[in-house]
Amino acid sequence: MNYRAIIRDAWVMTQSNKKLIWTFAFVPALLTTIVFMGYMVYQFFALRTSGLFGGETKDLFSIIAKKLWQFIGNHPGVGVFLIVVASVLGLVWLMLPVFTQGALIQLLGRARRGEEISILDGIGLGFRRFLQLFEYHLAIKSFGFVSVFTNAVFFLRSLGLEAFGVFIWIFLLIFVVGIFLTLLFTYSEYFICLNDQGMFKSMMASSSMVVRHWHHTFFMLLLMSFITLRIVINIAFAMLLPLLVMGPILFFTSVTLVKIGVVVGGIVGLVGLYFASYFVGVFNVFTTAVWTFTFLELHEKK
């Protein structure tokens, strides 16, 4: 299998179909970035208030829940409106990435076979395999990195550092098993979307394909890991440069004119969020194209 040709074709496909990025990748990347930032901020302050680093032990979740309950009690109309908005956004964040991923896989598979693709076709294709793909994503979330990390941090906050050291090997074992299962299920999404198979059959078929073609899968994972690392470094530098330029300005404006400093900081943050979401969207289309083309090549070998 020509790995270089697959990566080159995937990049050409990504660059020549910008409509796929804006329609099926940018908004999910924006939602995922915002949720990830909020998640990391919460975990940071939850650790700070847990008493691990000295100071009074507080339950951040209880504090936030109490503040929200008081706000809803004082402003019931606004509170109900915010609950509805939060529920809708939560459902969108939960379902939209699965929908767009299914649409991307099927559109890229058709494009690889030389067929014409369109945005309207992508919307229909996204609904076509949504339930099976959503079921699969719910199943794999239980041993994903975020799930293991969340449980580990919760145990750390609840038990303390010394007691957590006794159980850390359990989380490490779960993490290693999760990596192994993720490797075996590499092609599950593609069996679901391109071969119209159910969740369990797709997982079994993916495991079989990985075992039969383990050297192709491992080498492609290695290549994509290096590409991912390079892109992350480039994005980090691209995000860091404006901060280095705006840092001194924000410092002096915050000292002299607080309102101007807040406005400038907010604008810089929104611009950074936009570019980060765009880069993540481009990378998502590119990686989906790489694995879709790899799956089609290996499936033909079968």
N, C-alpha and C positions, 0 to 999 in steps of 0.2 A: 504494500500500500504506500502511495506517494504522500507522505505527511505534508511536505512543503506545498504540494499542489492543493491539498485540501484546505490548508490555512490560507493560501493565496486566494483561492476561489471564494472562501468564506468572507475574506476582507473585501474583495471586489463586489460580492453580493451585498455586503453591508453598505459600502459607499455608493453603489448605484441604485439603492432602494431606500433613500432617506425617509420616504413616507412610512416605511415600516418602523423607523425609530420614533417618529413623532406620534404615530397612531397607536403602536403596540408596545412601546418601551419607555417613553419619556415619563408619562404620568405614573405608571407603576414604580419606576425608579424614584420619582419625586416622593411618592407616598412612603416607599420603603426607607428612603433616606431620612425623612422626617420622623418616622416611627423609631428607626434605629437611634437617631440622635436623642429623642425623648427617653428611650429605654436606657441608654448609657448614662444620661443625666440622672435618671431616677436611681439606677444602681450606685452611682457615685455618691449621691447624697444619702441613700439608704445605708451605705457602709459608713459614711461619716457620722451618722446619728445612731449607729448600732452599739457604740461604746467600745469597739475594737481598738480605737486609737485614743482612748481616754475620753473623759467627759461623761456627761449624763447619757444613759441609754434611752433612746426614743424609738417608737415605731412609726416610721415615716408614712407608711400606708394608712395607719389609723389617723394620723394627723391630717393627711390630705383628705381622707374620707370625711372626717369631722368638719373640716373647713368647707368642703363642698356641700355637705348636708345643711350647715348653717346658712350658706349662700342661697340654697334652694328654698329654705324656710323663709328667708327674708325677701327673696325675689322669686316667687313660685312661677310666674309666667316666663321669665327669662330662663329659670332653671329647667323647666320642661322643654323649652325650645333648645337649650344646649344639650340636653339628654338626647333628644331626637336627632340633632345634628351629629353628635358623637356616635350614636348608634349607626346612622347611615354611613358615616365615614369609616367606622369599624368594619361594617359589612363590605364596603368597597375595598378597603385595604386587604381584607381576608380573601375576597373572591376575584378582584380584578387581575392581580398578577397571575393567577392560575388560568383565567380566561385568555389573557394576552399570550401567555406561554404556549397554550394549545394552538392558538391561531398562528403564532410565529412558526412553530414546528411544522404545521401542515402547509403553510404558505411556502416556507423554504424548501420543503420536500417537493412540492409541485414545481417550484422554480428550478430545482436541481434536475428535474426530469424534463425540463424545457417547456413547461406549460406556462401560459399567461396567468398572472396573479393580479388581484385587485384588493382594495381595502374592503369593499362590500363582501367579497368572497371570504376574506379573513374573519369578518364579524360572524358570518354564518358558520365557518369552520370552528371558531372559538366556542360557540354554543354546542357544536356537534359532539365534542368529546369532553365537555366541561365536567359533567358529573363524575365520570371515571377518573379524570385527572385530579379533581378536587378531593375525591376519596383517597387517592394515592398520596397527595400532599399532606392530608391529615394523618395518614398512617406513618409517614416518615418523619413528621415533626417530633415525635416522641423520642427519637434517638438522634436528633439533630444537635448541632453545636450550641445553638441558642438555648434549647431546652435543658441540655446538660449543664451549661454555664449558669442558667437561672437557678436550677435546683442546688448546685454547688454553692453559689453565693448565699442562697437562703439558709442552707445548713451552716455556713460560716457565720452568718449574722446571728443565728439562733443558738448555736452551740459554743461559739468562741473558737479561737485559733487552736488551742491545744486539743480540744475534743474533735475538731474538724480534721486534725492530722491523722486521727485513727481511721476516719472514713474516706480519706482522700483517694486511697487506692481503688475504692469502689467506683468513684466517679471517673478515675483514669481508665478503669476496665470498661465502663460503659462507653466512654469516649472512643476507645480503640475499637470496640465492637461496632459502634456507630460508623466509624470510618470504613471498616470492613464491609458492612452492609451497604453503605452508600456506594462503595466501589462495585459491589455485585449488582446493585440496582441502577447502574449508570444509564442503561438504555431503556429503562421501564417506561419513561414518558414517551419515548419514540415508538415503542411497541403499542402503547395505548393510542397515540395520535395517528400513526402511519399504518399500523396493521389492524386497527380496530379490535384490539384484545382487551379483556377486562383487567382489573388491577392485579389479581393474584397470578393470572396467566402471564401477564407482562413482566411481573417481578421474577417469575421462574424462567421465562424466556431470556430476560436480561442476564440473569445469573449464568445460564447456559452459554450465552454468547460471550460473556466476559471470560469464563473458564476456557472456552475454545480458542478465543483470540486474546488471551491475557497480555501477550507481548505488545500487540497493537494498542490495546486500551491503556496499558501502563505507560507506553511511550507517549501517547497522545496526552495523557494526564500530566506527564512530566513537562511536555512542551507548553501546555496551557498554564501550568503553574508558573513557569518562567515568564510567560507573556503577561499573566495576571500580576505578578510581582512588579514587572517593569511598568505596567500601566498604573498600578497603585502608587508607585514612586513618582511617576510623571504627574499624576493628579495631585499628589501631596505637595510637590514643588509648585505646581500651578496655583494651588490654593494658598500656599504659604507666602508666595511673593507679594500678592496684594496686601496680606496682613502685615508683612514687614514694612511695606510702604505706608499703609494707613495707620499702623500702630502708634508712631509718635504723634501723628495728627490727632488721632482719637484721644491720646493721653492729654494733650494740651487743651483740646476742646472740652474734654470732660472736666478739666480743672477750671477753665474759664467760663465756658458756655455748655452747661450740662445738656440742655435740650438739643443743641446742634450736634453734640457728640453722640447722643442717642439716635438721632435721625441718620447721621452718617454711618454709624455702626450698623443700624438696621438695613440700610441700603447695601452696604458691603456684604452683610450676611445673606440677603436675598439674592444678590448677584452670585455669591459663592454657592448657594444652594442650587441655583439654576444651572450653573456650569457643572457642578458635581452630578446633578441628576442627568444632564445631557450625556456626560461621559459614561456614567453607569448604564444609561440606556443604549448607547452605541456598543459598549462592551457586551451587554446582554444579547443584543442581536447577533454580534460577531460570534460569541461562544455558542449560542444556539445553532447558528449556521455550521460551525465546526463540527459539533456533535451530531447534527442531522446528517451532514455529508458523510461523516465517519460511519454512522449507523447504516446508511444506505449502501456504502461500500462493503461493509461486513455482511450485511444481509444478502447481497448478491453473491458473496463468496460461499454462503451457506448453500 
